[in-house]
Amino acid sequence: MSRAEPGPDGHRHASVHVGSLTHAAAELLRPGPDVEVLAPAGLRERLAAPALYA
């Protein structure tokens, strides 16, 4: 994952390529609770309830 500069709205947008939803969820939880996943829906659902997949 590369660092993106914040846009006019103050958010950073990035595309992340990973092998599985489990791996992606673990990586995206590392920066903290302010990460929002836009797609895919399965990854978005996992990050909405991370305790279910611990």
Secondary structure, 3 states (H helix, E strand, C coil): CCCCCCCCCCCCCCCCCCCCHHHHHHHHHCCCCCCCCCCCHHHHHHHHCHHHHC
